[in-house]
Amino acid sequence: MQMGMRALLAIAAASLVACTGAVDSTDPAPTPPAVAVPAPAAPAPTSDVDHAHSEDSVIALPGAPSTDPAGFVCRKGAFCEDFEERGYGARWTNEVTTGRASIELGSDSASLGTGSLRLSAHDDSSSAYLFQAKGDVGADWSGVFGFAFRADEVPSKNLGLSELTVKTEDGPITLRISMRPEGLVLEQLGTADCLRDRCAASSKVIAPSKPNHWYRVKINMSVTPNQAPPYGRLEASVDDTTSVITELTVPFYNGAVFMSAGITKGDPVRRADIDLDDVSLLLRPR
């Protein structure tokens, strides 16, 4: 009888061990160790990126650094041209070629697009540019004039590029960017009569000259109606870096404004071939 009781106790203990070792089918499965999952790739763009944008907005090509190439910014109220459409001529007052010169659409761009303008001038009696009349400015105003360009070669002497002119009581007064062997130059030009009286011509190098380099040039203008120099201030930037801040030494006020974008005067020795893109002009009365 004593041995039977011990046998029963052993059987009961074995049954208890078997029951605690089983896993109920309703219990949750064991949690596996954590595994790092790579972040999903950014979705591919579903639409083309605009080439001209509202004020202070820049959109970069997906997958490329935001500054190479940079987006073209068109500020509110500005005249802008990025040459992405074949009908660009309808937006300009005139297309000008003199001497042995040519203008045609190109297939490269200084910014996000695929369009630009290809211009050629064989000598200093030749020019190739787009001309735009932009109304009048008063005595006290500010503005921004910008464009991008790339020259196949550095000129032998002087290549006149894009310029802004105000037809004043003193005659046509001009701000021009030129390319010379020594660098890009910001010129302030006046008539002979004005230079004898109220104008002081000026030429300042704003960047070194390089072949096959897309320059992004911007001139900020702050104009005041003084009777003698200075007539305000100019701030020139190249490739988004301020290079020169200087006095405005010509009376650049009270008159009709005209913009010429391209080659305004060819080099006297060497044929000039350039690409032009991303032209903009903003004028603000104060």
LINQUIGI-V350495 format. One record per pair of residues at least 12 apart in sequence whose ideal C-beta (glycine too) atoms are under 8 Angstrom apart, sorted by sequence separation. I is the first residue (numbers start at 0). J is the second residue. D is the distance in Angstrom with one decimal. If there is no record, write none. Layout:
BEGIN
i=I j=J d=D
i=I j=J d=D
END
This chain:
BEGIN
i=48 j=60 d=6.7
i=57 j=69 d=6.8
i=58 j=70 d=5.0
i=104 j=116 d=6.5
i=105 j=117 d=4.0
i=148 j=160 d=6.3
i=162 j=174 d=6.3
i=163 j=175 d=7.9
i=174 j=186 d=7.1
i=187 j=199 d=7.7
i=188 j=200 d=6.2
i=220 j=232 d=7.9
i=221 j=233 d=7.8
i=232 j=244 d=6.9
i=233 j=245 d=5.3
i=261 j=273 d=7.6
i=48 j=61 d=7.6
i=57 j=70 d=3.9
i=103 j=116 d=7.5
i=104 j=117 d=7.0
i=116 j=129 d=7.5
i=148 j=161 d=7.4
i=162 j=175 d=3.8
i=173 j=186 d=7.5
i=174 j=187 d=6.1
i=175 j=188 d=6.3
i=187 j=200 d=6.1
i=220 j=233 d=6.0
i=232 j=245 d=7.3
i=233 j=246 d=7.5
i=56 j=70 d=7.9
i=102 j=116 d=6.4
i=103 j=117 d=5.1
i=161 j=175 d=7.5
i=162 j=176 d=7.1
i=173 j=187 d=7.7
i=174 j=188 d=7.7
i=186 j=200 d=7.7
i=187 j=201 d=4.2
i=219 j=233 d=7.1
i=232 j=246 d=6.3
i=233 j=247 d=5.4
i=261 j=275 d=5.5
i=57 j=72 d=5.7
i=102 j=117 d=7.3
i=146 j=161 d=5.0
i=160 j=175 d=7.1
i=161 j=176 d=5.8
i=173 j=188 d=4.3
i=186 j=201 d=7.1
i=187 j=202 d=7.7
i=218 j=233 d=6.2
i=219 j=234 d=4.2
i=231 j=246 d=7.6
i=232 j=247 d=6.0
i=260 j=275 d=6.2
i=56 j=72 d=6.9
i=101 j=117 d=7.9
i=102 j=118 d=5.4
i=159 j=175 d=6.1
i=160 j=176 d=4.7
i=172 j=188 d=7.2
i=173 j=189 d=7.7
i=185 j=201 d=7.8
i=186 j=202 d=5.1
i=218 j=234 d=7.4
i=219 j=235 d=7.8
i=230 j=246 d=7.9
i=231 j=247 d=4.1
i=44 j=61 d=5.2
i=55 j=72 d=7.2
i=87 j=104 d=7.9
i=101 j=118 d=7.2
i=144 j=161 d=7.8
i=160 j=177 d=6.0
i=172 j=189 d=5.3
i=185 j=202 d=7.3
i=218 j=235 d=5.3
i=219 j=236 d=7.6
i=229 j=246 d=3.7
i=230 j=247 d=4.5
i=43 j=61 d=7.8
i=52 j=70 d=6.6
i=54 j=72 d=7.6
i=100 j=118 d=7.4
i=101 j=119 d=4.8
i=159 j=177 d=5.3
i=160 j=178 d=6.1
i=172 j=190 d=7.7
i=184 j=202 d=5.2
i=185 j=203 d=5.0
i=217 j=235 d=7.3
i=228 j=246 d=6.7
i=229 j=247 d=5.8
i=230 j=248 d=7.0
i=260 j=278 d=4.7
i=52 j=71 d=7.5
i=55 j=74 d=7.7
i=85 j=104 d=6.6
i=100 j=119 d=6.1
i=144 j=163 d=5.0
i=158 j=177 d=6.3
i=170 j=189 d=7.1
i=171 j=190 d=6.6
i=184 j=203 d=6.7
i=216 j=235 d=7.4
i=217 j=236 d=4.7
i=228 j=247 d=7.7
i=229 j=248 d=6.3
i=230 j=249 d=6.6
i=41 j=61 d=7.6
i=51 j=71 d=5.8
i=52 j=72 d=6.1
i=53 j=73 d=7.5
i=54 j=74 d=4.7
i=100 j=120 d=4.6
i=157 j=177 d=5.7
i=158 j=178 d=4.5
i=169 j=189 d=6.7
i=170 j=190 d=3.5
i=184 j=204 d=5.6
i=185 j=205 d=5.2
i=216 j=236 d=7.6
i=217 j=237 d=7.9
i=228 j=248 d=4.6
i=230 j=250 d=5.2
i=231 j=251 d=7.1
i=258 j=278 d=7.8
i=50 j=71 d=5.7
i=51 j=72 d=8.0
i=52 j=73 d=6.2
i=54 j=75 d=4.4
i=99 j=120 d=7.3
i=100 j=121 d=7.0
i=157 j=178 d=7.6
i=158 j=179 d=7.5
i=169 j=190 d=6.5
i=172 j=193 d=7.0
i=183 j=204 d=6.9
i=184 j=205 d=6.9
i=216 j=237 d=5.8
i=228 j=249 d=7.8
i=230 j=251 d=6.0
i=48 j=70 d=8.0
i=51 j=73 d=4.1
i=53 j=75 d=6.3
i=82 j=104 d=6.6
i=98 j=120 d=7.1
i=99 j=121 d=3.9
i=157 j=179 d=5.2
i=170 j=192 d=6.4
i=182 j=204 d=4.0
i=183 j=205 d=5.2
i=215 j=237 d=6.9
i=230 j=252 d=7.0
i=258 j=280 d=5.4
i=82 j=105 d=7.6
i=98 j=121 d=6.8
i=99 j=122 d=6.9
i=156 j=179 d=7.0
i=169 j=192 d=6.9
i=170 j=193 d=5.8
i=181 j=204 d=6.1
i=182 j=205 d=7.1
i=183 j=206 d=4.4
i=214 j=237 d=6.0
i=215 j=238 d=5.3
i=98 j=122 d=6.6
i=154 j=178 d=5.6
i=156 j=180 d=7.5
i=169 j=193 d=4.1
i=182 j=206 d=5.8
i=183 j=207 d=7.6
i=214 j=238 d=6.6
i=215 j=239 d=6.3
i=100 j=125 d=4.3
i=102 j=127 d=5.1
i=153 j=178 d=6.9
i=154 j=179 d=6.7
i=155 j=180 d=7.2
i=177 j=202 d=7.9
i=182 j=207 d=5.0
i=183 j=208 d=6.4
i=222 j=247 d=6.5
i=225 j=250 d=7.8
i=82 j=108 d=7.9
i=98 j=124 d=4.5
i=99 j=125 d=5.1
i=100 j=126 d=6.0
i=101 j=127 d=6.3
i=102 j=128 d=8.0
i=154 j=180 d=7.1
i=172 j=198 d=7.2
i=182 j=208 d=5.2
i=221 j=247 d=7.7
i=224 j=250 d=7.9
i=256 j=282 d=6.6
i=81 j=108 d=7.5
i=97 j=124 d=7.2
i=98 j=125 d=3.3
i=100 j=127 d=4.0
i=102 j=129 d=7.7
i=153 j=180 d=5.9
i=169 j=196 d=7.6
i=181 j=208 d=7.0
i=220 j=247 d=7.1
i=51 j=79 d=5.4
i=97 j=125 d=6.0
i=98 j=126 d=7.0
i=150 j=178 d=6.1
i=169 j=197 d=6.1
i=180 j=208 d=6.3
i=224 j=252 d=5.3
i=81 j=110 d=7.1
i=83 j=112 d=4.7
i=87 j=116 d=7.7
i=96 j=125 d=7.9
i=97 j=126 d=4.8
i=136 j=165 d=6.4
i=169 j=198 d=6.9
i=176 j=205 d=8.0
i=179 j=208 d=6.7
i=197 j=226 d=7.4
i=199 j=228 d=5.2
i=222 j=251 d=5.2
i=223 j=252 d=7.7
i=224 j=253 d=7.1
i=51 j=81 d=5.6
i=82 j=112 d=7.7
i=83 j=113 d=7.2
i=84 j=114 d=7.5
i=96 j=126 d=7.0
i=97 j=127 d=8.0
i=144 j=174 d=7.3
i=178 j=208 d=5.7
i=197 j=227 d=6.4
i=198 j=228 d=7.8
i=205 j=235 d=4.7
i=222 j=252 d=5.1
i=50 j=81 d=4.7
i=81 j=112 d=5.7
i=83 j=114 d=4.3
i=95 j=126 d=6.5
i=96 j=127 d=5.0
i=183 j=214 d=6.8
i=197 j=228 d=7.6
i=206 j=237 d=4.1
i=220 j=251 d=7.1
i=82 j=114 d=4.1
i=95 j=127 d=7.2
i=203 j=235 d=7.7
i=205 j=237 d=5.7
i=206 j=238 d=7.6
i=50 j=83 d=5.2
i=81 j=114 d=6.6
i=82 j=115 d=5.3
i=95 j=128 d=5.4
i=126 j=159 d=7.7
i=128 j=161 d=7.4
i=183 j=216 d=7.2
i=185 j=218 d=7.1
i=82 j=116 d=5.2
i=95 j=129 d=7.4
i=94 j=129 d=5.7
i=95 j=130 d=5.4
i=93 j=129 d=7.5
i=94 j=130 d=7.4
i=206 j=242 d=5.8
i=93 j=130 d=4.3
i=110 j=147 d=7.2
i=205 j=242 d=4.4
i=71 j=109 d=7.6
i=91 j=129 d=4.6
i=92 j=130 d=5.3
i=109 j=147 d=3.6
i=205 j=243 d=4.8
i=71 j=110 d=4.1
i=91 j=130 d=6.6
i=92 j=131 d=5.1
i=109 j=148 d=7.8
i=68 j=108 d=7.3
i=70 j=110 d=5.9
i=71 j=111 d=6.7
i=91 j=131 d=5.3
i=92 j=132 d=4.9
i=109 j=149 d=7.2
i=176 j=216 d=5.7
i=203 j=243 d=5.3
i=68 j=109 d=6.8
i=69 j=110 d=6.0
i=70 j=111 d=5.6
i=71 j=112 d=7.6
i=68 j=110 d=5.1
i=176 j=218 d=7.8
i=203 j=245 d=5.9
i=68 j=111 d=6.2
i=174 j=218 d=6.4
i=201 j=245 d=7.2
i=174 j=220 d=7.5
i=187 j=233 d=7.9
i=201 j=248 d=5.0
i=185 j=233 d=7.0
i=200 j=248 d=7.4
i=201 j=249 d=7.8
i=80 j=129 d=7.8
i=199 j=248 d=4.0
i=200 j=249 d=7.6
i=185 j=235 d=5.1
i=198 j=248 d=7.0
i=199 j=249 d=7.1
i=60 j=111 d=5.6
i=198 j=249 d=4.8
i=59 j=111 d=7.6
i=198 j=250 d=6.9
i=58 j=111 d=7.2
i=78 j=131 d=6.7
i=197 j=250 d=5.7
i=183 j=237 d=6.5
i=78 j=133 d=6.7
i=153 j=208 d=4.6
i=161 j=216 d=7.7
i=163 j=218 d=7.6
i=153 j=209 d=7.3
i=193 j=249 d=7.1
i=153 j=210 d=5.5
i=193 j=250 d=7.3
i=50 j=108 d=7.9
i=152 j=210 d=5.1
i=185 j=243 d=6.3
i=151 j=210 d=6.3
i=174 j=233 d=7.4
i=50 j=110 d=6.7
i=150 j=210 d=6.2
i=151 j=211 d=6.6
i=185 j=245 d=7.5
i=187 j=247 d=7.1
i=189 j=249 d=4.8
i=50 j=111 d=5.5
i=150 j=211 d=7.7
i=187 j=248 d=5.4
i=188 j=249 d=7.1
i=189 j=250 d=8.0
i=213 j=274 d=7.9
i=50 j=112 d=4.3
i=149 j=211 d=6.3
i=150 j=212 d=8.0
i=187 j=249 d=4.8
i=215 j=277 d=7.3
i=48 j=111 d=5.7
i=149 j=212 d=6.2
i=213 j=276 d=7.8
i=149 j=213 d=4.8
i=148 j=213 d=7.6
i=149 j=214 d=7.0
i=77 j=143 d=7.5
i=147 j=213 d=5.9
i=148 j=214 d=5.7
i=147 j=214 d=6.4
i=147 j=215 d=4.9
i=148 j=216 d=7.3
i=74 j=143 d=7.3
i=147 j=216 d=7.2
i=145 j=215 d=7.3
i=146 j=216 d=5.9
i=145 j=216 d=6.4
i=145 j=217 d=4.1
i=144 j=217 d=7.3
i=145 j=218 d=7.2
i=143 j=217 d=6.3
i=144 j=218 d=4.8
i=143 j=218 d=7.1
i=174 j=249 d=8.0
i=143 j=219 d=5.4
i=144 j=220 d=7.1
i=173 j=249 d=8.0
i=142 j=219 d=7.7
i=143 j=220 d=7.2
i=172 j=249 d=4.8
i=174 j=251 d=7.1
i=141 j=219 d=7.6
i=142 j=220 d=4.9
i=172 j=250 d=6.2
i=141 j=220 d=6.1
i=172 j=251 d=5.4
i=140 j=220 d=8.0
i=141 j=221 d=4.9
i=142 j=222 d=7.9
i=141 j=222 d=6.7
i=169 j=250 d=5.7
i=140 j=222 d=5.3
i=172 j=254 d=7.8
i=139 j=222 d=6.8
i=167 j=250 d=5.9
i=139 j=223 d=5.9
i=167 j=251 d=7.5
i=138 j=223 d=7.8
i=139 j=224 d=6.0
i=167 j=252 d=6.8
i=168 j=253 d=6.7
i=136 j=222 d=7.4
i=138 j=224 d=3.6
i=165 j=251 d=5.2
i=167 j=253 d=5.8
i=168 j=254 d=7.4
i=165 j=252 d=6.8
i=167 j=254 d=4.2
i=165 j=253 d=7.9
i=166 j=254 d=4.5
i=175 j=263 d=6.8
i=165 j=254 d=4.5
i=166 j=255 d=4.8
i=165 j=255 d=7.1
i=165 j=256 d=5.6
i=166 j=257 d=7.2
i=164 j=256 d=7.3
i=165 j=257 d=7.9
i=163 j=256 d=6.9
i=164 j=257 d=4.7
i=163 j=257 d=7.5
i=164 j=258 d=7.8
i=163 j=258 d=5.5
i=164 j=259 d=7.3
i=162 j=258 d=7.7
i=163 j=259 d=7.9
i=161 j=258 d=7.6
i=162 j=259 d=5.2
i=161 j=259 d=6.4
i=161 j=260 d=4.6
i=161 j=261 d=6.5
i=160 j=261 d=7.4
i=162 j=263 d=5.4
i=160 j=262 d=6.6
i=161 j=263 d=7.1
i=159 j=262 d=6.8
i=160 j=263 d=6.6
i=109 j=213 d=4.6
i=158 j=262 d=6.8
i=159 j=263 d=4.3
i=159 j=264 d=3.3
i=109 j=215 d=6.6
i=158 j=264 d=7.4
i=159 j=265 d=7.7
i=157 j=264 d=7.6
i=158 j=265 d=6.8
i=158 j=266 d=4.8
i=157 j=266 d=6.4
i=156 j=266 d=5.9
i=157 j=267 d=7.5
i=155 j=266 d=5.8
i=156 j=267 d=5.5
i=140 j=252 d=6.8
i=154 j=266 d=3.9
i=155 j=267 d=7.4
i=156 j=268 d=6.1
i=139 j=252 d=7.3
i=155 j=268 d=4.0
i=158 j=271 d=5.1
i=160 j=273 d=7.5
i=138 j=252 d=5.1
i=144 j=258 d=7.2
i=146 j=260 d=5.8
i=154 j=268 d=7.8
i=155 j=269 d=4.6
i=161 j=275 d=7.7
i=137 j=252 d=6.8
i=138 j=253 d=5.5
i=154 j=269 d=5.8
i=158 j=273 d=8.0
i=136 j=252 d=6.2
i=137 j=253 d=6.4
i=136 j=253 d=7.3
i=152 j=269 d=6.6
i=154 j=271 d=6.2
i=161 j=278 d=7.3
i=163 j=280 d=7.4
i=136 j=254 d=6.8
i=135 j=254 d=6.6
i=152 j=271 d=7.7
i=135 j=255 d=5.3
i=136 j=256 d=5.6
i=151 j=271 d=7.9
i=152 j=272 d=7.6
i=134 j=255 d=7.0
i=135 j=256 d=6.8
i=150 j=271 d=6.8
i=151 j=272 d=4.4
i=134 j=256 d=6.3
i=150 j=272 d=7.3
i=151 j=273 d=7.1
i=132 j=255 d=6.9
i=133 j=256 d=4.3
i=150 j=273 d=4.8
i=132 j=256 d=7.5
i=133 j=257 d=6.9
i=149 j=273 d=6.3
i=132 j=257 d=5.7
i=133 j=258 d=6.0
i=148 j=273 d=5.3
i=149 j=274 d=4.6
i=131 j=257 d=7.0
i=148 j=274 d=6.5
i=130 j=257 d=6.8
i=131 j=258 d=4.5
i=148 j=275 d=5.3
i=130 j=258 d=7.3
i=131 j=259 d=7.9
i=147 j=275 d=7.3
i=148 j=276 d=7.3
i=130 j=259 d=5.5
i=131 j=260 d=7.5
i=146 j=275 d=6.6
i=147 j=276 d=4.5
i=129 j=259 d=7.3
i=146 j=276 d=7.5
i=147 j=277 d=4.4
i=128 j=259 d=4.7
i=129 j=260 d=4.9
i=146 j=277 d=6.4
i=128 j=260 d=5.8
i=129 j=261 d=5.9
i=145 j=277 d=7.1
i=146 j=278 d=4.6
i=128 j=261 d=3.1
i=145 j=278 d=7.2
i=146 j=279 d=7.3
i=127 j=261 d=5.4
i=128 j=262 d=6.0
i=145 j=279 d=4.7
i=126 j=261 d=7.7
i=127 j=262 d=4.8
i=128 j=263 d=5.5
i=144 j=279 d=7.5
i=145 j=280 d=7.7
i=126 j=262 d=5.6
i=143 j=279 d=7.2
i=144 j=280 d=5.3
i=125 j=262 d=7.7
i=126 j=263 d=5.6
i=143 j=280 d=7.4
i=126 j=264 d=5.9
i=142 j=280 d=7.1
i=143 j=281 d=4.8
i=126 j=265 d=6.4
i=142 j=281 d=5.6
i=125 j=265 d=4.3
i=142 j=282 d=4.4
i=123 j=264 d=6.0
i=124 j=265 d=7.2
i=142 j=283 d=6.1
i=120 j=262 d=4.5
i=123 j=265 d=5.1
i=140 j=282 d=6.4
i=141 j=283 d=5.1
i=118 j=261 d=4.9
i=119 j=262 d=7.8
i=122 j=265 d=5.2
i=123 j=266 d=6.4
i=140 j=283 d=6.3
i=118 j=262 d=5.2
i=120 j=264 d=7.9
i=121 j=265 d=6.4
i=122 j=266 d=7.3
i=123 j=267 d=4.0
i=140 j=284 d=5.1
i=141 j=285 d=6.0
i=68 j=213 d=7.9
i=116 j=261 d=7.1
i=120 j=265 d=3.4
i=122 j=267 d=6.3
i=139 j=284 d=7.2
i=140 j=285 d=5.8
i=69 j=215 d=7.2
i=120 j=266 d=7.7
i=122 j=268 d=7.9
i=136 j=282 d=6.0
i=139 j=285 d=4.8
i=133 j=280 d=6.2
i=137 j=284 d=5.7
i=122 j=270 d=7.5
i=134 j=282 d=7.5
i=136 j=284 d=7.3
i=121 j=270 d=4.9
i=129 j=278 d=7.7
i=131 j=280 d=7.5
i=133 j=282 d=6.5
i=120 j=270 d=7.2
i=121 j=271 d=8.0
i=119 j=270 d=6.8
i=120 j=271 d=5.0
i=119 j=271 d=6.8
i=119 j=272 d=4.9
i=118 j=272 d=7.4
i=119 j=273 d=8.0
i=117 j=272 d=7.4
i=118 j=273 d=5.4
i=117 j=273 d=7.8
i=118 j=274 d=7.8
i=117 j=274 d=5.9
i=118 j=275 d=6.0
i=116 j=274 d=7.0
i=117 j=275 d=7.9
i=102 j=261 d=7.2
i=115 j=274 d=4.7
i=116 j=275 d=4.4
i=115 j=275 d=6.2
i=116 j=276 d=7.1
i=115 j=276 d=4.2
i=100 j=262 d=7.2
i=114 j=276 d=7.5
i=95 j=259 d=7.6
i=112 j=276 d=8.0
i=100 j=265 d=7.3
i=109 j=274 d=7.6
i=110 j=276 d=6.9
i=98 j=265 d=7.3
i=107 j=274 d=6.1
i=109 j=276 d=4.1
i=110 j=277 d=5.7
i=108 j=276 d=5.7
i=109 j=277 d=5.4
i=105 j=274 d=5.3
i=69 j=239 d=7.1
i=66 j=239 d=7.8
i=78 j=258 d=7.8
i=80 j=260 d=7.6
i=82 j=275 d=7.6
i=82 j=276 d=6.1
i=81 j=276 d=6.5
i=81 j=277 d=5.5
i=80 j=277 d=7.6
i=79 j=277 d=7.8
i=80 j=278 d=4.5
i=79 j=278 d=7.1
i=80 j=279 d=7.6
i=78 j=278 d=7.9
i=79 j=279 d=4.7
i=78 j=279 d=6.7
i=77 j=279 d=5.1
i=78 j=280 d=4.8
i=77 j=280 d=6.2
i=78 j=281 d=7.6
i=77 j=281 d=3.9
i=71 j=276 d=7.9
i=74 j=279 d=7.2
i=76 j=281 d=6.2
i=71 j=277 d=4.6
i=73 j=279 d=6.1
i=74 j=281 d=5.4
i=76 j=283 d=7.8
END
